[in-house]
Amino acid sequence: MLSNFFDIQLFKIFLKESKPIKWIKSSKIRRTLLTLLVIVLIVAAIYSIFAPIIVYKDDIKNTFSFFDLGNIFLTLGFYVSYILCVITVIGYTYVYCYLDKNINNYMPLPIKPRIFSTTKLIFNYYNAICIAALVMLPFLLMYFTLTNSFSLISLLIVILYLIIMPATIVALVSIIESTIMFFVNKIKNKALAKGIVVSIFVVIVAILYLYFVFVISFNGGDSKNILNAIAQIRGIFDKISPLLFYANWGSALLNSHSIINMLYMIGSMIIAIAISIFYFGKIYFPGVIGFNEGGSIFKRKDKVKLNTKKVSITKWFFINEFKSIYRTPAYLINVLSGNALIVIIYLAMLGYQYYFGPLGKELANVNVDQYLTIPIIILIVIGVGTFFTLFNAGAASTISREAHNIKCYFIMPIDFKKAFIGKIIFYFIIEFLTLFIFLMIPMIILKLALIKMIIAIFVMIILCLATILIPISINLLFYDFDWENETAVVKRSKSVVISLIASFIIMAIIYGIGALLFLLFNLKVDIVAYILLGFYILLIFVTVILYQKLINRFMKSVRDM
Amino acid sequence: MIEINNISKKYSGSSDYVIKDMNLKIDSGKIIGFIGHNGAGKSTTLNMISGILEPTDGDILINGYSIINDALNAKMQFAYVMDSPDNFLKLTGYEYLNFIGNVYQIPADEINNRIKILADEYLMSDKLNQLIDSYSHGMRQKINVMGALLHEPSVFLLDEPLNGLDPQASKILKDSMKEHVKKGNTVLFSTHILEVAEKLCDEIIIINKGKIIYQGSLDDLQAQYEEGTSLEDIFLSITSKNVE
């Protein structure tokens, strides 16, 4: 029966194609040990980031038990994992089921469409579980560490939630996306149809995020009683948000251990899966064929617009980096959309709070400038900036993404080092702009002194300069020109994964040093701020030297390839 | 003119030489076919001439400029069409050609004139505003050749240039090569197809196991064999002798 729907060999191939660390050519045991080491490092890094909370954990524990907030972390984890799971599944279904170039290799094979589509669904389900579990992990860790309300039944509910919730999301998303893609095949203007698909994806993601943020902001005003605020949020979710029903059911199950909620969850999962297997199986292949026939999203006019400007090689590399990203959906989703979404959500949240929430009224009567001294500004910029600037999937794959072009550059009369500055400037600007919007707008709202804003910009520049060369250097060291598809190179190539781990470690060091100096050694805020700033200035020199050495090594090793 | 002076090449991690003590002088105004079995060292030699690979020993001069010590000037002298045309896929044909024009420091107006002439010649005028990603293999090869000819290089290197081209594109490319040589330039291309070499080349170079075993005109080579012996038989004979 199962073999009529699912092929384990096919599933294994899908897994191999997308395996995050398949580039590690070692034995299975060593690979498992390495994976464990990576997980331990990430968990350690997460704990280091929460260092101040750990230091004050006894106080927090008492507060938690006093207010009986045990389940709040898990409830919040349910909502966050639900939202992120929806967003990633929308992206994954689009990328793995339609954008992946390997699909064309399967099309001519005598595989039953239903088996192929169901195996794809199960593969998406596997990915969704991984994402949901990864998101829940910090909430679980905090829950175990900080509360006294741990119980086996809570853990079982979390596990049940992590099994059921992703399955239903995968089923629903696949039904919606396959319907859209099926109609792509019917519409004559396929380029327009594909453009609409991408737009719908972006709009759905943005609406979900904004919705979540607005509801949180709306309730944030009553933050004196956190328990009450969470209950209100859940109440509002229950009333006006059928989209978030799983998180609601999950949290209700957690609080009341209601069998009915559990039956709702399991029942709806079975129905959604059954419908999706039959429906997706019927219209998936026609949609894929339609998508292949669709041509480019960026359809162009036949007439060539002549360019009469001379462009320097650095500027050309800068422009080309931008063009290659916006013309490749997989790059756009992984490199720019994260930053863009964060900025949009943040601005929406800030705007809402300022115009409709209590923020605007309260700020009118308070002079915040006197409390925000220059060292505190430096600390804020470092704290936020460290989080935003360290990991950059685009910069960590910029060399690998050039692939065959690299050889072309070697035969051209161009200065490699000069040309690559264009790439560095591109990613510097992206990081700086994200950070600038994130920090400068509240500073303007708070009416900070001009000198403080100038210092904040100066610190932002230092941060971006210190961090931008790290992912690029990692990519110079671990370049890969033999990637099988665009998603693979930007999402799970060796340099991207190593860059992610490195950013966690550096983040942990920065936050860890800050927490240690401030909390354990009782140093003044001023000194801690200047020590951390000094660390970043030192990092600029280290990364520049490292980059110069690595680019020479890269050129030599590529020649010998 | 290309001068290869005593070059050798071994890849890192390998103790075997792919090319050993190669010496070669290629004069201007000729089409030269570079012939050899798979793995004989054709692509390695072309990659070293073009600066993609660095010789382990020796030097290569292009119009007197060393590709090792004076790389930028040497690279201004030649153009190289690689065996894989899957490059710059996210650019439009026009953007790619414009980039090449910039790199070779052609004045902006002149770039547009040359693009127009080449686009007409290669029947690509209505395709230049499309992404190279959407081109067929043959069209990608054409855009690469157009990019290579844009700066009117005095040395034109091509690695298996006729692979995957339709008869029309193949004819256009062969005509371009002949035209280019008429202007006093050099064309050096590698090929497996002996008939093409027979019809197109003024000279051939046969390479086997990293060593040049013949350089000269086809007529001189055929004169050493019985009348009517095909180039195919001569090639197989000469390379098998070399193996022995």
Interface residues (C-beta under 8 A of the other chain):
Chain A: G295 S296 F298 R300 K301 D302 K303 V304 L306 N307 T308 K309 K310 V311 I313 W316 N320 K323 S324 R327 T328 H404 N405 K407 C408 F410 I411 M412 P413 I414 D415 K556 S557 R559 D560
Chain B: Y11 S12 S50 G51 I52 L53 E54 A71 L72 N73 K75 M76 F78 A79 Y80 M82 S84 D86 N87 F88 K90 L91 T92 Y94 E95 N98 F99 I100 N102 V103 Y104 P107 A108 D109 N112 D126 L128 N129 Q130 L131 D133 S134
